[in-house]
């Protein structure tokens, strides 16, 4: 048995000897790599300080007036919101709304991202005029929904917490709820 250990040791030693590096180097004829020259420092202008202009002016042009030409006289919802309409703010409108229009339901998404004279909005699963919705805005106690051309396609007013009622441009009833 001792012989077996000796033979195994010799085989392992020969195998390891075969793993040794030879003196052949195919890259020996290439010049040794050199480091690139350091970059030269560039002059830096001095930092200036000063005061900013007073707030109030806007870098953006004035928003165009509402395009009411697509609505019949007085608007699809009678022009102004009813006396029972609650106050509404843009911030309270942001988010996802469940829409019921003419008995069908769909989703409406409202953001504060500027788009034309309003804010970006859109619908999913809606039919009719609401499929063209691209923006929205608050005008008094009304929320105006506009198509991608900026034409008003529907309007609604706040009738309760998290509920809005109104009509589309074609006179179909419309309600939004969360």
Buried (B, 14 or more C-beta within 10 A) or exposed (E): EEEEEEEEEEEEEEEEEEEEEEEEEEEEEEEEEEEEEEEEEEEEEEEEEEEEEEEEEEEEEEEEEBBBEBBEEEBBBEEBBEEEBBEBEBEEBBEEBEBBBEEEEBEBBBBEEEBBBBBBBBBEEBEBBBBBBBBBBBBEBBBBBBBEEBBBBBBBBBBEEEBBBBBBBEEBEBBBBE
